[in-house]
Amino acid sequence: MWWLMAGLLGCEGASEPEPAPEDTALDCTFEESTTSPLELEGRARCGADLYADACASCHGEDGSGTELGADLEQHIPYHTDAEIVLVLVTGPESMEPQELAPQETADVIAHLRDWFGDYQGSTHPTR
């Protein structure tokens, strides 16, 4: 339909608009690696899919927590990426350890940072 509008408006040589980044196909494939997740570039959109599959059932679709898992907004900004990796792989308290590849771990952290922001220091403002 874009071509019809371009013709009606006299936009010769107009081409189909580029899709928005979120509309493009998402490739979350990765090569197996023993590299630390802290050294990898996380892909937040890939992390969102992993979060939905592995984390949302306990932490809620929006990370606000449930009776099974903590409100991540109260934790993520106050922990370094290294501390988050440790939580993911060790599964403290009632949380199951997550079996994620290093790239998947980096992706989940990128998604959490996208949602809740960068590390703000270890002191929670309400503590």
N, C-alpha and C positions, 0 to 999 in steps of 0.2 A: 504494500500500500504506500510506502514511502516514495516509490518511484512515481506514483500518480500525483502526489502532492508536489514533488519536485517539478514535474512537467507543468502542472497548473500554475505554479509560482514562477516559472521561467528559470529554474535553477539548472541550467544545462551543465552536464558533467557531474551532477550531484551523485554521490555514491551512498550506498546503504550505510546508515549510522553504525558506528562501532558499538558492540554490546557493552553494557556497563560491566566492570570487573566481576561483580557478584553474579552476573548472568552467564558468564563463561563457564565452560565445563571445568570442574575442579579435579585436578590430578593429585591425589594424595599418595601416590606410589613412592617408594623409597628403596634404596639399596641397603641391605643388611650391613650393619656397621658396629664396631666396638667403640666408636668415638663417644665421648661423654655427651649427654644431651645438652650440657652447658656450652659446648663448643659448636653446636649445630644451630642453624637458622630455623626457628620455629615458624610454622605456617598456621596462623590463627584459625583460618577457615577449616583446615583439616582437623585442628584440635577441637573445633566445635562439634564435628561429627563424632570424634572419639569421646568427648565429654558426654554427648547425648547417649552413646551406647554404654559407657562404663561408669559414669558418675552421676548422671541425672536422677537415677532411681533413688539414690540416698541423699544427694545434695540439692535436689530440685532442678527443674528445667532451667531456672534462672540463677541457680547457685544460692538461693536464699535459705536453703536447709530444709530438712524434714525431721521427723522424730528419729530417723536413722542416721542422719549426717548433718554436720555443722553448716552454719551459714558462712559461706566462703568469703563474703564481703568483710566479715569480722576477722579473717585470717590471712588471706592472700596478700594484701598490701603490707603486712607486717612480717613477712617472711621472705628471705632471699630465694632466688631460683634454686640454689643448692639445697636449701631446707625443704623446698617443695618437692624436689627430686627424691630426697630422703623419705618424705612422707609417702610419696607414690610407691616407692619400691619396698618399703618396710611395712607399710600399713599399720600405723600405730593404733592402739586402743582397739576399737571394734571394726576398724576399716581393714578390708582385705588388701594385701599387697597387689598392685596392679602389674600384670605381665605385659609391659609395653616395650617396644623396641626403642632405642635411644631417640630416633627421629620422632616417633609417636609421643614420647615424653616431652620433647622440645615443643611439639605442636600443641599439646595440652597446656603447657605453661604459657605459650604465646596466646592461646585463647583466654586463659585465666587473666593474664596481664591486660589483654584487650578489654575484658569486662571490668576488672577491678583495679586496674592501674599498676604502675610500677611500685617497686619496693619503697616504702616510706619511712623505714626505720623499724627497729624491733620493739619500740614502745608504743603500744596501742593507746590512743588518746583517752579512752575511757577507763584505763587501768591505773 
